[in-house]
Amino acid sequence: MTTRRQAFDEAVETDQRNLLVIAAPGCGKTELLAHRALQQISLLAEGRQILALTFSNKAKTNLNGRLNDVLGVERKRRFVVVHNFHGHSAEIIRCHGRTLGIPVDFEIPTDRTQPDIVDAYLEGLTEREADGVRALINSQLGEAKRGPYSDDEVLARLRDTGDQRSVLVEEHRQRTGVLFYDDLLRHGQRLLRVPEIARLYRTHFQSVMVDEFQDLSPQQLDIVLRSSDRSRTVVGDPLQGIYSWTGARPAENERLLRRISGDPLSLGTSYRSSPNVLRILGAVSVELGGAPLAAADPENWFEGGTAAGFFFKTGADEANFVRTTAAEIHERAPEATIGVICRSGWRRKPVDSAFTRSGTPARRWDLATDDPEVISRIHDAVDRLGATPTLDQLRTHVLTNAESADSETFAALVEALDALDEMVAESGSVMAAVSRLRAAEDVAEGITPGIHLLNAHVGKGQQFDWVFIPGFDEGNMPSFLAKSASERAEELRVLLVVISRARHGVVITGAASLISKKGNPYSVAPSRWRPLVRGSMTHSTRAELVSHIRRMYSDHQSSS
Ligand SMILES: Nc1ncnc2c1ncn2[C@@H]1O[C@H](COP(=O)(O)OP(=O)(O)OP(=O)(O)O)[C@@H](O)[C@H]1O
């Protein structure tokens, strides 16, 4: 048994009442939760359970899968309840809402619940005015509810903002007994502040577990802490915080958790990635204030793995290289998983076209075609906008109405609209592109062998044998939308998250010239982070990389 293994086992077995684990990507945080659940089941009193809370449905699927693997389906079902925050809060309200006069026979809100009421207060405005006012109302409502406030307190907070429409919407909601998503969390949090109610949950759930605490809002973390206090296991990695735009507060959460739990445990070594992937990942991690990373079994990786970077004159040359190299890996090792992960949908376009033109099979994780909820929101927006909306109208409508969605859905919508942008160019009109949107099988079930084309935020929590990162240039990495220092730091964390999806190899590429929407070439500068990763490259020419791939898949039956 190695020291590294001991760190993991100690974290699994510790009887520390509040356990905080902060560890780098691939070090086994999710795995730890599953093993800790197994260990804690033996400590549960008769009829008691473990509560696992996740911030998104995708995280819920991921954790459920690990728990099923480690515990077995039956034991998992009997002893562990996995909820997202809305589901957990809704259940608390149904069971105990009466205590605070909250109606318990409410309907679970849908994507339309809040927009339908808000829209009723926008009559008489031009479309443009309506978009602005809708966004304002949504954000004021969200802000006024981000705490354990009663209905009266929410109204008072809204009156302070001075916007009469937000007050009217909230009065309407209260009058009709409807709940919005934000109300579920608010009431859940309020009810857990009633000592008798908290005691019931704390008695039943003798353990609570949370993955990726960096993605939680302080309100969600409060719900975690109040739901169970006998044994709490919270894991995460603030350096992977890429959702601050949806209300996540990694630093604030970490401060509170350290106060409660003391110093965090660390897992230290990566079980996911090869030494050469970890060198480049370490360089980014150190730049972000983190530590270098070591592989749990460094000798297990063929030639130590791969980290390569190549830069091309044009986006078309770059795309062609990515396609041919990924295809070569796929032909030689059909069981290998290959992710082509790009920061933004628009920048992936030349790569997508190269795959389409050549007929090389690749699975596109365009959320527009993968997520039924996203598709229904877009179809809904088209119905509401009528006749022939422009893409800008569609984007504004979809995003302003999505303010109350969970962060995952919001991110999915942004990505889907980017994908739609590309499809409009191909299809000739917005309506033609929208009609091409079709639900596909669920990508959250696991990654199939072969080539996958996806954008950065959806790749979170996944892993591939090979990761290609096209578009390592200014405007894409970092995104041109990141203006402040903190926004740019979040972009560097996106780079960390993307690199850390790789098991054996990571290949970073960029181009000096791209083609605009109007068909004109324009120059792009290399990413400002190129010097950061340059020193960690293991192959300096494309020929070297290709010969590594050929050696690997002729001499060696897939690494690790
Ligand atoms: N103790 C362990 N022994 C062997 N393999 C492990 C161990 N812990 C994790 N793994 C494997 O390593 C990979 C990464 O683990 P996991 O997803 O739990 O890491 P993580 O820290 O949650 O990563 P991320 O922060 O990127 O989500 C998985 O394939 C997992 O099965």
The ligand as an SDF file (V2000), in Angstrom:
LIG
                    3D

 31 33  0  0  0  0  0  0  0  0999 V2000
   -8.0980    5.8460   -5.1450 N   0  0  0  0  0  0  0  0  0  0  0  0
   -8.2110    5.5750   -6.4430 C   0  0  0  0  0  0  0  0  0  0  0  0
   -7.6510    4.4660   -6.9560 N   0  0  0  0  0  0  0  0  0  0  0  0
   -7.7230    4.1900   -8.2590 C   0  0  0  0  0  0  0  0  0  0  0  0
   -8.3700    4.9760   -9.1670 N   0  0  0  0  0  0  0  0  0  0  0  0
   -8.9540    6.0770   -8.7270 C   0  0  0  0  0  0  0  0  0  0  0  0
   -8.9040    6.4420   -7.3430 C   0  0  0  0  0  0  0  0  0  0  0  0
   -9.5470    7.6040   -7.1900 N   0  0  0  0  0  0  0  0  0  0  0  0
   -9.9880    7.9440   -8.4210 C   0  0  0  0  0  0  0  0  0  0  0  0
   -9.6530    7.0340   -9.3380 N   0  0  0  0  0  0  0  0  0  0  0  0
   -9.9610    7.1100  -10.7870 C   0  0  0  0  0  0  0  0  0  0  0  0
   -9.3530    8.3020  -11.2940 O   0  0  0  0  0  0  0  0  0  0  0  0
  -10.2250    9.0050  -12.1710 C   0  0  0  0  0  0  0  0  0  0  0  0
  -10.5050   10.4010  -11.6380 C   0  0  0  0  0  0  0  0  0  0  0  0
  -11.2190   10.3080  -10.3960 O   0  0  0  0  0  0  0  0  0  0  0  0
  -12.3510   11.3700   -9.9730 P   0  0  0  0  0  0  0  0  0  0  0  0
  -13.2300   11.6540  -11.1310 O   0  0  0  0  0  0  0  0  0  0  0  0
  -12.9500   10.8780   -8.7150 O   0  0  0  0  0  0  0  0  0  0  0  0
  -11.4530   12.6380   -9.7030 O   0  0  0  0  0  0  0  0  0  0  0  0
  -11.9220   14.0930   -9.2490 P   0  0  0  0  0  0  0  0  0  0  0  0
  -10.9360   14.5480   -8.2320 O   0  0  0  0  0  0  0  0  0  0  0  0
  -13.3480   14.0840   -8.8220 O   0  0  0  0  0  0  0  0  0  0  0  0
  -11.7220   14.8680  -10.6140 O   0  0  0  0  0  0  0  0  0  0  0  0
  -12.3550   16.2750  -11.1160 P   0  0  0  0  0  0  0  0  0  0  0  0
  -12.0000   17.3040  -10.0810 O   0  0  0  0  0  0  0  0  0  0  0  0
  -11.6480   16.5250  -12.4090 O   0  0  0  0  0  0  0  0  0  0  0  0
  -13.8260   16.0600  -11.2640 O   0  0  0  0  0  0  0  0  0  0  0  0
  -11.4820    8.1400  -12.2880 C   0  0  0  0  0  0  0  0  0  0  0  0
  -11.3350    7.3230  -13.4360 O   0  0  0  0  0  0  0  0  0  0  0  0
  -11.4610    7.2970  -11.0240 C   0  0  0  0  0  0  0  0  0  0  0  0
  -12.1220    6.0690  -11.2030 O   0  0  0  0  0  0  0  0  0  0  0  0
  1  2  1  0
  2  3  1  0
  2  7  2  0
  3  4  2  0
  4  5  1  0
  5  6  2  0
  6  7  1  0
  6 10  1  0
  7  8  1  0
  8  9  2  0
  9 10  1  0
 10 11  1  0
 11 12  1  0
 11 30  1  0
 12 13  1  0
 13 14  1  0
 13 28  1  0
 14 15  1  0
 15 16  1  0
 16 17  2  0
 16 18  1  0
 16 19  1  0
 19 20  1  0
 20 21  2  0
 20 22  1  0
 20 23  1  0
 23 24  1  0
 24 25  2  0
 24 26  1  0
 24 27  1  0
 28 29  1  0
 28 30  1  0
 30 31  1  0
M  END
$$$$
